[in-house]
Amino acid sequence: MLVALAVLAGAAFTIILVNSMGLLAFGGAPSLGEQLVLSAAVTAPLALRRRFPVATLVAVGILFIVVQARHIGDNLVPSIALFLAIYSTGAWERNRTVAKWARVGVIAAMFAWLGVGVVELLVTPAPDFPGASGPLNPVLATLLYGLAFNVLFFLSAYFFGELAWLSARRQAELEHGAEQLRRSQEENMRGALVAERLRIARDLHDVVAHHVSVMGIQAGAARRVLDSDPGLARTALDTVEETARTAIGELRGLLGVLRAEPSEGTSPAAQETPAGASHEASPGLDDLPELVDRARSASLDVTFAVYGERYPVSDGLALSVYRVVQEALTNVVKHASARIVEVRLRYLGTGVEVEITDDGRGALSPTKGQGSGLGLVGMRERVAVHGGELEAGPRRNGGYRVRASFPESSRRRVTTGAEAR
């Protein structure tokens, strides 16, 4: 709108000036009022050049021919209006095929109109060219000058309009890409938050549920033998006290891990046990005997055995093995009504396998409540982090079995290298 008003004001001002000076473009002109009306008509459609660029181009093209046919005093501002109409069609028309052929059609019409002027120039007596001193014929020079000027004029309008469209398109693509990237980052952040909450819930369940279950069993045993066997009751209460301290230590360590900033490029498995974390915060395979001892009581015999040649494993894998055993023993204490539990740790050529079996009745025991299933979900998540497999279910001869296989990539590399040699 502002551009249209500026061109309109320029047209009126120029018409008044050229008429006042008598420098009329065609040597003669209609009345000043008609010239002002025609100038306003040829520039007014520019107000709609962004919303209706093709319609504006057609209107300005027709009115431009009308203005020249009437031989108004000024030809500069109508030419500017035609330039802006061609430019706007290239810059704003969304249908690029329509934009292309509309501009080509109007430019062809303009050259046809120029041809009409050339024919008139050739059939009429040649005008005088005072001061002409060049090597070319004045009429030929006039024709060449008009042709060169119009080619440059229309090509410039077409080129800059197309350039504006391409620039706007690139800008829109960049903005769209930035918006997509922002949304992707938000989704990744939400996913990371959900994963972190699940990890916190899983670790809290592993740490708290096991120790509280052991404390409950030991406290119940102490209550039953308090009068008949004070020594055994004292031993059970010592276990409760030691388990409580261990639980507090692991909770403090867990809070320290949660407050720590994970380093960039660290895998999810490695993030479970940050480098430099305390032993309490990241128990491993060497702590399994102590874990088994804490679960052992007068009514529950727990054994632990290691098979295969020991080799170092990653801290994250060791912690996951420990948590699987911890959760399995917790389930036995809470739900199985078992008397015998066997924990087997196997060092295999392709990784580590841990198996926990019992002779109980699982969650179907009439004296035990059925679990929520969160412990089994947590075990599956921990095993899945390392690309392992988890089997959990009743045994054919009674009891329950949990077996988790953890492939250890470093061990596989060592084994493969040895075989190659």
C-alpha positions as CSV (number, residue, x, y, z in Angstrom):
1,M,0.0,0.0,0.0
2,L,2.8,2.5,0.9
3,V,4.6,1.7,-2.3
4,A,1.4,2.3,-4.3
5,L,0.8,5.6,-2.6
6,A,4.4,6.7,-3.2
7,V,4.2,5.8,-6.9
8,L,0.8,7.6,-7.2
9,A,2.2,10.7,-5.6
10,G,5.3,10.6,-7.8
11,A,3.1,10.2,-10.9
12,A,1.0,13.3,-10.0
13,F,4.1,15.3,-9.1
14,T,5.9,14.4,-12.3
15,I,2.8,15.1,-14.5
16,I,2.6,18.6,-13.0
17,L,6.3,19.2,-13.5
18,V,6.5,18.1,-17.2
19,N,3.4,20.0,-18.1
20,S,4.7,23.1,-16.3
21,M,8.0,22.9,-18.2
22,G,6.4,21.9,-21.5
23,L,8.7,18.8,-21.8
24,L,6.0,16.4,-22.9
25,A,7.3,12.9,-23.7
26,F,5.4,12.6,-27.0
27,G,5.4,16.3,-28.0
28,G,1.8,16.7,-27.2
29,A,-0.7,15.6,-24.5
30,P,-4.4,15.6,-23.4
31,S,-5.6,17.9,-20.7
32,L,-3.9,18.0,-17.4
33,G,-6.9,16.5,-15.6
34,E,-7.0,13.5,-18.0
35,Q,-3.3,13.0,-17.5
36,L,-3.7,12.9,-13.7
37,V,-6.6,10.4,-14.0
38,L,-4.6,8.1,-16.3
39,S,-1.5,8.3,-14.0
40,A,-3.6,7.4,-11.0
41,A,-5.3,4.5,-12.9
42,V,-2.0,2.9,-13.9
43,T,-0.5,3.1,-10.4
44,A,-3.6,2.3,-8.3
45,P,-3.6,-1.5,-8.9
46,L,-0.2,-1.7,-7.2
47,A,-2.0,-1.5,-3.8
48,L,-3.1,-5.1,-4.4
49,R,0.2,-6.4,-5.9
50,R,0.9,-8.8,-3.0
51,R,-2.5,-10.3,-2.6
52,F,-3.4,-10.5,-6.4
53,P,-0.1,-10.2,-8.2
54,V,-1.2,-11.6,-11.6
55,A,-4.4,-9.5,-11.7
56,T,-2.3,-6.5,-10.8
57,L,0.1,-7.3,-13.6
58,V,-2.6,-7.6,-16.2
59,A,-4.3,-4.4,-15.1
60,V,-1.1,-2.4,-15.1
61,G,-0.1,-3.8,-18.5
62,I,-3.4,-2.8,-20.1
63,L,-3.4,0.6,-18.6
64,F,0.2,1.1,-19.5
65,I,-0.7,0.7,-23.2
66,V,-3.7,3.0,-22.8
67,V,-1.5,5.6,-21.2
68,Q,1.0,5.5,-24.0
69,A,-1.8,5.4,-26.6
70,R,-3.1,8.7,-25.1
71,H,0.4,10.2,-25.2
72,I,0.4,11.6,-21.7
73,G,3.2,14.0,-20.8
74,D,5.2,11.6,-18.6
75,N,6.3,8.0,-19.4
76,L,8.7,7.5,-16.4
77,V,6.2,6.7,-13.6
78,P,4.0,4.3,-15.7
79,S,7.2,2.4,-16.6
80,I,8.0,2.2,-12.9
81,A,4.5,0.9,-12.2
82,L,4.9,-1.8,-14.9
83,F,8.3,-2.8,-13.5
84,L,6.9,-3.2,-10.0
85,A,3.9,-5.2,-11.4
86,I,6.3,-7.7,-13.2
87,Y,8.6,-7.9,-10.2
88,S,5.7,-8.5,-7.7
89,T,4.3,-11.3,-9.8
90,G,7.6,-13.1,-9.7
91,A,8.1,-12.4,-6.0
92,W,4.6,-13.1,-4.7
93,E,2.6,-15.4,-7.0
94,R,2.5,-18.9,-5.4
95,N,1.7,-20.7,-8.6
96,R,5.0,-20.6,-10.3
97,T,3.7,-21.8,-13.6
98,V,1.1,-19.0,-13.7
99,A,3.7,-16.5,-12.5
100,K,6.1,-17.5,-15.3
101,W,3.6,-17.4,-18.2
102,A,1.8,-14.3,-16.9
103,R,5.1,-12.3,-17.0
104,V,6.1,-13.8,-20.4
105,G,2.7,-12.9,-21.8
106,V,2.8,-9.3,-20.6
107,I,6.4,-8.9,-21.8
108,A,5.4,-10.3,-25.2
109,A,2.5,-7.8,-25.3
110,M,4.8,-5.0,-24.5
111,F,7.2,-5.9,-27.3
112,A,4.2,-6.2,-29.6
113,W,3.2,-2.7,-28.6
114,L,6.8,-1.6,-29.1
115,G,6.6,-3.1,-32.6
116,V,3.5,-1.0,-33.4
117,G,5.5,2.1,-32.4
118,V,8.4,1.0,-34.7
119,V,6.0,0.5,-37.6
120,E,4.6,4.0,-37.1
121,L,8.1,5.4,-36.9
122,L,9.0,3.7,-40.2
123,V,5.9,4.6,-42.2
124,T,5.9,8.3,-41.2
125,P,8.4,10.8,-42.4
126,A,11.5,10.8,-40.4
127,P,11.6,13.6,-37.8
128,D,14.5,15.9,-37.6
129,F,17.3,14.9,-35.3
130,P,19.2,18.2,-34.6
131,G,22.7,17.6,-33.3
132,A,22.9,14.0,-34.6
133,S,26.6,13.4,-35.4
134,G,27.2,9.7,-34.8
135,P,28.1,7.1,-37.4
136,L,24.6,5.4,-37.3
137,N,21.4,6.5,-39.0
138,P,19.4,8.4,-36.4
139,V,16.3,6.3,-37.0
140,L,18.3,3.1,-36.7
141,A,20.0,4.3,-33.5
142,T,16.6,5.2,-32.1
143,L,15.3,1.7,-32.8
144,L,18.4,0.0,-31.3
145,Y,18.3,2.2,-28.2
146,G,14.6,1.5,-27.6
147,L,15.1,-2.2,-28.1
148,A,18.1,-2.4,-25.8
149,F,16.5,-0.4,-23.1
150,N,13.3,-2.5,-23.1
151,V,15.2,-5.8,-23.1
152,L,17.2,-4.6,-20.1
153,F,14.1,-3.2,-18.5
154,F,12.0,-6.4,-18.7
155,L,14.8,-8.8,-18.0
156,S,15.6,-6.9,-14.8
157,A,12.0,-7.0,-13.6
158,Y,11.8,-10.7,-14.3
159,F,15.2,-11.6,-12.8
160,F,14.8,-9.6,-9.6
161,G,11.2,-10.9,-9.0
162,E,12.5,-14.5,-9.4
163,L,15.4,-13.7,-7.1
164,A,13.1,-12.3,-4.4
165,W,10.9,-15.5,-4.6
166,L,13.9,-17.8,-4.2
167,S,15.3,-15.8,-1.3
168,A,11.9,-15.8,0.4
169,R,11.6,-19.6,-0.2
170,R,15.1,-20.2,1.3
171,Q,14.2,-18.1,4.3
172,A,10.9,-20.1,4.7
173,E,12.8,-23.4,4.5
174,L,15.3,-22.2,7.0
175,E,12.5,-21.1,9.4
176,H,10.7,-24.4,8.9
177,G,13.9,-26.4,9.5
178,A,14.6,-24.4,12.7
179,E,11.0,-25.0,13.9
180,Q,11.4,-28.8,13.1
181,L,14.7,-28.8,15.0
182,R,13.1,-27.0,18.0
183,R,10.2,-29.5,18.1
184,S,12.7,-32.4,17.8
185,Q,14.7,-31.0,20.6
186,E,11.6,-30.6,22.8
187,E,10.6,-34.2,22.0
188,N,14.0,-35.5,22.8
189,M,14.0,-33.5,26.0
190,R,10.6,-34.9,27.0
191,G,11.9,-38.4,26.2
192,A,15.0,-37.9,28.2
193,L,12.9,-36.6,31.2
194,V,10.7,-39.7,31.0
195,A,13.7,-42.0,30.7
196,E,15.3,-40.3,33.7
197,R,12.2,-40.6,35.8
198,L,11.9,-44.3,34.9
199,R,15.6,-44.8,35.8
200,I,15.1,-43.0,39.2
201,A,12.0,-45.1,39.9
202,R,13.8,-48.3,39.0
203,D,16.9,-47.5,41.1
204,L,14.8,-46.5,44.1
205,H,12.8,-49.7,43.8
206,D,15.9,-51.8,43.6
207,V,17.6,-50.1,46.6
208,V,14.6,-49.7,48.9
209,A,12.5,-52.8,48.2
210,H,15.3,-55.3,48.8
211,H,16.6,-53.8,52.0
212,V,13.2,-53.2,53.5
213,S,12.1,-56.8,52.7
214,V,15.2,-58.2,54.3
215,M,14.7,-56.0,57.4
216,G,11.1,-57.1,57.6
217,I,12.0,-60.8,57.4
218,Q,14.8,-60.5,60.0
219,A,12.7,-58.4,62.3
220,G,9.9,-61.0,62.1
221,A,12.4,-63.8,62.9
222,A,13.7,-61.8,65.9
223,R,10.2,-61.4,67.2
224,R,9.5,-65.1,67.0
225,V,12.6,-66.2,68.8
226,L,13.0,-63.3,71.2
227,D,11.9,-65.3,74.3
228,S,13.2,-68.7,73.3
229,D,16.6,-67.8,71.7
230,P,17.8,-64.3,72.6
231,G,21.1,-64.9,70.9
232,L,19.5,-65.7,67.5
233,A,17.2,-62.7,68.0
234,R,20.2,-60.5,68.6
235,T,21.8,-61.8,65.4
236,A,18.7,-61.0,63.5
237,L,18.5,-57.5,64.9
238,D,22.1,-56.9,64.1
239,T,21.3,-57.9,60.5
240,V,18.4,-55.4,60.5
241,E,20.7,-52.7,61.7
242,E,23.4,-53.5,59.2
243,T,20.9,-53.6,56.4
244,A,19.4,-50.3,57.4
245,R,22.9,-48.7,57.3
246,T,23.5,-50.3,53.9
247,A,20.2,-49.0,52.6
248,I,20.9,-45.5,53.8
249,G,24.4,-45.6,52.2
250,E,23.0,-46.8,48.9
251,L,20.3,-44.1,48.9
252,R,22.9,-41.4,49.5
253,G,25.0,-42.8,46.7
254,L,22.0,-42.9,44.4
255,L,21.2,-39.3,45.2
256,G,24.8,-38.4,44.4
257,V,24.5,-40.2,41.0
258,L,21.3,-38.4,40.2
259,R,22.8,-35.0,41.0
260,A,25.9,-35.7,38.8
261,E,26.0,-34.2,35.3
262,P,26.4,-37.0,32.7
263,S,29.3,-36.5,30.4
264,E,28.7,-36.0,26.6
265,G,28.9,-39.1,24.5
266,T,28.4,-41.5,27.4
267,S,26.3,-44.5,26.7
268,P,23.2,-45.2,28.8
269,A,24.9,-48.2,30.3
270,A,27.9,-46.3,31.3
271,Q,25.8,-43.5,32.8
272,E,24.3,-45.9,35.3
273,T,27.7,-45.9,37.1
274,P,29.6,-42.6,36.6
275,A,33.3,-42.7,36.8
276,G,34.5,-41.9,40.3
277,A,31.2,-42.9,42.0
278,S,31.6,-44.5,45.5
279,H,31.4,-48.2,46.1
280,E,28.2,-47.7,47.9
281,A,26.7,-45.9,45.0
282,S,27.7,-48.6,42.5
283,P,27.9,-52.1,43.9
284,G,29.2,-54.7,41.5
285,L,29.9,-58.4,41.1
286,D,32.3,-58.5,44.1
287,D,29.4,-57.4,46.4
288,L,27.2,-60.4,45.4
289,P,28.4,-62.6,48.3
290,E,27.5,-59.9,50.8
291,L,24.1,-59.4,49.2
292,V,23.4,-63.1,49.4
293,D,24.5,-63.2,53.1
294,R,22.1,-60.4,54.0
295,A,19.2,-62.3,52.4
296,R,20.0,-65.5,54.3
297,S,18.0,-66.2,57.4
298,A,16.9,-69.1,59.7
299,S,14.1,-70.0,57.3
300,L,15.9,-69.3,54.0
301,D,19.1,-70.9,52.9
302,V,20.8,-68.9,50.1
303,T,23.9,-70.2,48.3
304,F,26.1,-68.5,45.9
305,A,28.5,-70.0,43.3
306,V,30.7,-68.7,40.5
307,Y,31.4,-70.6,37.4
308,G,34.0,-69.9,34.7
309,E,37.2,-67.9,34.7
310,R,36.7,-64.4,36.0
311,Y,37.4,-61.4,33.8
312,P,36.7,-57.7,34.2
313,V,33.3,-56.3,33.0
314,S,32.1,-52.8,32.6
315,D,30.8,-51.0,35.7
316,G,27.4,-50.5,34.2
317,L,27.0,-54.2,33.4
318,A,28.3,-55.2,36.9
319,L,25.7,-52.9,38.5
320,S,22.9,-54.3,36.4
321,V,23.8,-57.9,37.4
322,Y,23.9,-56.8,41.0
323,R,20.4,-55.2,40.7
324,V,18.9,-58.2,39.0
325,V,20.1,-60.5,41.7
326,Q,19.0,-58.0,44.4
327,E,15.5,-57.8,42.8
328,A,15.2,-61.6,42.4
329,L,16.1,-62.2,46.1
330,T,13.6,-59.5,47.1
331,N,10.9,-61.3,45.2
332,V,11.8,-64.6,46.8
333,V,11.7,-63.1,50.3
334,K,8.4,-61.3,49.7
335,H,6.5,-63.7,47.6
336,A,8.0,-67.2,47.2
337,S,7.7,-68.9,50.6
338,A,10.9,-70.6,49.6
339,R,13.4,-72.4,51.8
340,I,16.3,-72.8,49.4
341,V,17.6,-70.2,46.9
342,E,20.6,-70.8,44.6
343,V,22.4,-67.9,42.9
344,R,24.8,-68.8,40.1
345,L,27.1,-66.4,38.3
346,R,28.6,-67.7,35.1
347,Y,31.5,-66.1,33.1
348,L,31.0,-67.3,29.5
349,G,32.9,-66.7,26.4
350,T,30.4,-64.1,25.1
351,G,29.4,-62.5,28.3
352,V,28.1,-62.9,31.9
353,E,25.0,-64.9,32.9
354,V,23.3,-64.9,36.3
355,E,20.7,-67.3,37.4
356,I,18.5,-67.3,40.6
357,T,16.4,-70.3,41.4
358,D,14.2,-71.2,44.4
359,D,11.9,-74.0,45.5
360,G,9.0,-71.7,46.5
361,R,5.6,-71.1,44.9
362,G,6.1,-67.6,43.6
363,A,3.4,-65.0,43.7
364,L,0.7,-67.6,43.9
365,S,1.5,-68.4,47.5
366,P,-1.6,-68.2,49.7
367,T,0.3,-66.5,52.5
368,K,2.1,-63.8,50.3
369,G,0.6,-60.9,48.5
370,Q,1.0,-60.6,44.7
371,G,3.6,-58.1,43.6
372,S,3.1,-55.1,41.4
373,G,5.3,-56.4,38.6
374,L,7.5,-53.3,38.7
375,G,10.5,-55.3,39.8
376,L,10.3,-57.6,36.8
377,V,9.9,-54.6,34.5
378,G,13.0,-53.0,36.1
379,M,15.0,-56.2,35.5
380,R,14.0,-56.3,31.9
381,E,14.9,-52.7,31.4
382,R,18.3,-53.2,32.9
383,V,19.0,-56.2,30.8
384,A,17.7,-54.5,27.7
385,V,20.1,-51.6,28.2
386,H,23.0,-53.9,27.6
387,G,21.4,-55.8,24.7
388,G,20.9,-58.9,26.9
389,E,18.0,-61.4,27.5
390,L,15.9,-62.1,30.6
391,E,14.0,-65.3,31.3
392,A,11.7,-65.4,34.3
393,G,9.0,-68.0,35.1
394,P,8.1,-71.1,37.0
395,R,10.3,-74.2,36.8
396,R,8.9,-77.5,35.6
397,N,9.7,-79.3,38.9
398,G,8.5,-76.4,41.1
399,G,9.9,-73.2,42.2
400,Y,10.9,-70.1,40.1
401,R,13.8,-69.2,38.0
402,V,15.3,-65.9,36.8
403,R,18.1,-66.0,34.3
404,A,19.7,-62.9,32.8
405,S,22.3,-63.0,30.0
406,F,24.5,-59.9,29.5
407,P,26.8,-59.8,26.4
408,E,30.0,-58.1,27.2
409,S,31.4,-56.4,24.1
410,S,35.0,-56.1,25.4
411,R,35.0,-59.8,26.2
412,R,33.8,-60.6,22.7
413,R,36.6,-58.6,21.2
414,V,39.2,-60.4,23.3
415,T,37.8,-63.8,22.4
416,T,37.5,-63.0,18.7
417,G,41.1,-61.7,18.7
418,A,42.4,-64.8,20.4
419,E,40.6,-67.0,17.9
420,A,42.0,-65.0,15.1
421,R,45.5,-65.6,16.4
